Amino acid sequence: MRTEIKMVDLKNQYLKIKSEIDFAISQVLDSTEFINGKEVKIFQQNLEHYLEVKNVIPCANGTDALQIALMSLDLQPFDEIIIPSFTFAAAAEVTKLLNLTPIFVDVDFETFNIDVQEIEKNISPKTKAIIPVHLFGQAANIEEILQIAAKYDLFVVEDAAQSLGTNVYFSNGTTKKTGTIGHLGTTSFFPTKNLSCYGDGGAIFTNNDFLAEKCRIIAQHGAKTKYFYERIGINSRLDTLQAAILNVKLKYLENFNAARQEFANFYDSKLKNNEKISIPVRNSFSNHIFHQYTIVLNGINRDKVRDFLQKNEIPSMIYYPVPLHFQKPYISEQKNLLKTEKLCDSVLSLPMHTELNVEQQNKICEKLLEAVSIPDFSSDNK
């Protein structure tokens, strides 16, 4: 029986763990503790144990997590934050909302993550923090980023929204998970993430108890005790239903990530020998949990390839079509970031989720290889 190919298949993942999810939801409904119920605290503790981090602060979504993390640093107006331009807008968005200045830098063309050499070139007396985004499921070179941060006395706020569960291998032999390494780490539990809830959710991680306490206060309207406000805060809570769902799914995260890695290896085996397709590069200092399987098309018109795939009932996505430094809210910070700009013109993400099967992947690869072989699809024939 032929099954529809989806970019993300939440329905079939749910059906596999339906009884556990339904029971967890029913327990919350029975308790009627919809805000700050016991499942939130349990999830916090379970995630702290999984990540081996001292403090997890659950919040409403990944963007709030970044905002709360930056607010806890007590930065001053127009302080500069170094951010990769090839990423989702959240890091730049909260930077501007807090009256800070995003400084966009280029990325490594092979791994898509922030180019460490570009960080140091862009540090000024106003620079106060770096936000490395661990993109598509693989870690940025966080060990070198920490060395730069220490040299210039900068904060490091990791965006691990696409990499929860990714291991980083340090030169001293230790291993840590992304989000637990910098001064603060953040994540999102948006439904498409590797660890996802059935709505919005997020969290902040830190081993620094002082910063953790500030984050908790900020996330609760700036109050340590209800109705007694210590600072300006926001209202950002992970609701109990979502925490209950995450408690179930956290048990399966390692299996989910392993399935993604298996599917990525399959894609590799089928696509690696085609010169018009650059498959994802694995770096030596982390594993890759494939939040996305993103290829680079070489000398091929991407729009024609996407249309061809769509006509054959194969979805694909472009992450990201326009660099942040070209986007209207940030245009004043525009600069030439040639690798980012080239990637935005040539990347394509294939279906990647826990419910793929060999039949689907064979079709995806077969049609993709067919598309890149069509002479009219050359980038010279736009």
N, C-alpha and C positions, 0 to 999 in steps of 0.2 A: 504493500500500500504506500503510495507516494505521499510524503508529508511536506507541508509548506515550509520553505526555508525562511527563517526570521533572523534579523540582526541580533535580537535578544528574545529568548523563549521563556518568559516568566511563567506561563501557564503550565507547561510540562514540568518545570522545576517544582512548582507548587504541588502538582499532583503527586509527585514522588514523596513529599513529606507532608501531605495534606493532613493526615490524622494528627501529627504533632503540632502543626500550625493551628489547626482548628481548636485543638484542646487548649493551647496556650491563649488563644483569643478568648475562648469561652471562660477561662479562669479570670481574665481581666473583666469581662462583662459581668460575671457573677460578683466580683469584688466591688465594681463601680469606682475603683480607684484609678481614674483616667489620667490624672496629673500626679506625677511623682509617686506612683505606686511602687510596690516592693520590687516589681520586675525591673524597674530602672536601676535600682541599686544593685540587684543581682547581675544585670548585664554589665554595669560598670566594673564590678569585681571580676566577672568572667573575662572581660576584655583586658583588664589589667594583668590577669594571670596569663592570658594567651600572648600578649605583647611583651610581657616581662617589663612593665613600666609601672612606676609608683602611683601615678595619678591619671585617671581617665575622667574627663568632665563631659558628660553627654550634653548635647544641645540640639537645636531644632533642625539644623541643616549644615552642610559643609561651608557655605558662604558665611554664615554666622560664626562658625568655628574659626575661620580666618580673621574675621573682624574682632572677635573677642580676644584672640591671641595677640593681635596687634595692639588693641586697647590696653592690654595688660602690661605692655612695655613702656607706657607713659611717654610716648614720643611727642615731639613738638611739631607745630605746623610747618609744612614744607620740608620736613626731614625726608630723605630719599630712601626708597626701598627698591632693591634690585630684583627684577622679575624677568623670566623668559618671555619673549613675545609670542612664541609658538605654544600656546596653551589656551585653556578656557579663561573667560574674562574675570572670574571671581577674585583672584588675587589683586588684579589691577583695580577692580571695582571698589573693593573695600579700602584699598589704599587711597583712592580719590575721595571716597566718602568721609574718611578720617582727616581730610585736608593734608595728606601726605603726597609725595611726588613719586610716581612709579618711574623707574629708569629701566627701560627695556633693553635686554641684551640678546645676542644671537644664541643659537643652540648648536649642538653637535649634529652634523648632517646624518650620521649613521644611527645614533641612538635616540635622537629627537629631544634629548634632555639638555639643560642649560650648559653652555660651553664654559668650563671653569676659567679658561684663559680670558674670556670676555668679561668675567666678573671683575677681576682686578683692574682691568683697563677702565672700568666705569665707576670705580670708587672715588668719591670726593669727600671733602670735609663734612658734607651734609649727610653722607650715607650712614644709615643706622641699622639696616637689616637686609638680609637676603632671604628670598622665598624660593627655594628650589622646588620645582614641581616634579615629582617622580612619575613621568608620563607613560601612559599605556601599560603600566604594570612592571616597569623596570626602574631601578634606582638611578638617580643622578649621582655624580661622583661626590658623595657627601663627605667622604674623608678629606678630600682636598678642599672642599668648601669650608669645612670646619677649620682647617689650617689657615685659610684666608681670613675667615671671620675672627679667629684669635689674633692674627697679626694686626688687624685694623679695629679690634674691639667692637665687633658687630654681632647682632642677634641673628640666629638662624631659625626661621619658622618653616618647617617642612609641610608641603602640601602632599599628603599621601592618599588623596581621594581615589586615585586609580591604582594604588599599590598596596592595599592592606594585606599583609601576609608576605610581602617581599622581604627576603633576607639580604642584608648587606654584609659582605665579608671584609673585615678590616685587615690591614697589613700585620697587626700584632696577633692574628689568629682568632680574634673574637668575632662573633656574629650578632647582629642586632637587626630588628625589623624597622622598616621605614616608618617614620613618624615618631620614633622613640629616641632619635639620635641628636637632633638639634635642641635648642632651648625649649622649643615648643613644636608640636606636630599637630596636624589637623586631618580630618577625613570626612567623607560624606557617605551616607547610607542610602543614597538615591536608588530607586529600584533597579537600575542597570548596573550598579557596582558589583564587584566580586562578593562583598558582604553587603547585602541590601535589605531594606525593609519594604513595606508596601505603602510608602508615602515618603515624606521627607524625614531626614534625620542626620545627625552629625556628631562629632566628638572632637575634643582637644586632648592631647597627650603631653605629659611632661614629667620628668624626674625631679623638677624643681618645686618644692613644696610652697615656696613663696609665690611663684607665678601661678601655681595651681589654685591657691586660695584666691588670688585676684581674679582669675578666670571664673571661678565659681560665683563670686560676688557680682561680677559684671553680668553674668548670664541670668542673674536673679534681680534685675532692676537696680543693681548696685547696692543691694542690701545683704548683709551677713545674717541679720536677724530681721524677720518680716516687719515692715513698716519703719525700719531704722536704716537710713540710706547713708552709705559711706562714700559713694562716688557715683558718677554717671554710669548707668548700665543699660542693658537692653533686656527684653523678655525672650529668652531662647531656651526652650525645654524640649527634650526628647519625650514624647508622650508614651504612656505606659503600654498601649497596644503595640506600638512599634518596638519598644524594648522587649516585649514578650516574643515577638516574631524574630527579632535579632538573636535572642537567646537560643532559639531553636537552630537558626541558620549558622550561628557561630560554630556549632559542633561539626558542621559539614564544610567549613571554609577550606580546610586543607584538601579535602576531596574535590571540592569545586575547583580550586586552583590547579590541582593535579590534572583534572579533566581538561582544563583550558590548555595546559602545557602539552598534553597528549595531542590535542587537536592542532595546536601550533606546529608540532613536529610533523604531523601529517601534511599540513599546508607546505611546510618547508620541503618535504621530500618530493612533492609534486611540482613546486615552482622554482626551486633553487637553481636550476640549470638554464633558465631563460634570461637572456641578457637584457630583456626589456622590463624585467621585474626584479627589484631589489627587495629581498625578504628581510624581516626584522633582524637586526644585529643584536646578539647577546653580549653584554660586556662581561669582563672578568671579575668584577667586584660585587656582583649581585646576581640572584636568579631573576627570572622573568615570569610573572603570573598572568600575562596576557589579558589585561582588561580589554585591550583591543589588539587585533592582529592587523598591523598597518604596513602596507607595502608602498614602495616608491616606483612609479611608472617612469621609464626612461625613454624619451623620444616618442611618447604615445600621447594622443589627445585623450585626457582623462574623461572628459564629458561624453565622448563617443563610447568609451569603454563602459561607463556607468549606464548609459542608455541601452547598450547591448545586453548588459547583465540584467537590467530591469525587464527588458522584453522577454528574457528567459527566466523570469520570476526569481531572480537572485537580487536581494537587496545589498546595498553597500552604503557607506557614509564617508564624508570628508571631514576629518578632524585635523586641521581647521582650515577653512577656505580663505580667511583673511587674517593677516597678522594683527596682533593687538595694536602695534604702532601705526597701523593704517586705519584703525577704527575711529569713528567720529569723536567719541568722548576723550580720546587720548592723542589726537592728531598733533597737539602741540609738542609732544615728546617724540615726534617722528624722526627716524634716522634710517640709514641704509643697513638693513640686516639681511644680507644676501642669502644666507643659508635658510633662514626662516621663510623668506619670500619664495625661494625655489620650492621648499617643502610644501607650502600652502598651495602651490600650483600643481604638485605632482603626487601627493599622498592619496591613498585610498584604503579604507578599512573594510575588511571582509567580515562576514558573520562570525561572531565569536561568543559562545555561551556554553553552558554546561550540558545542553541537551542536543548538541550536534551529533550526527551519525555519519558513517563512512559513505553511504549513498549520497547524502547531501553534500559532503565535502568533495566527493569525486565530481559531482555536477558543477560545483562552484569552480573548482580548478580547471575542469575541462572547458567550460565556457570562458573563463578568464584567459586561458592560453589561446583559445580560438580568437578571442577579441584582439589580443595584442599581436596576432599574426596577420590581421587584415590590413592590407597596404593603405587603404584609405584612412585608417586610424592613426597614421603617423602624425606627429605634432606639426609636421610641415604642411599637412593637409587640413588645416582648421576650417 
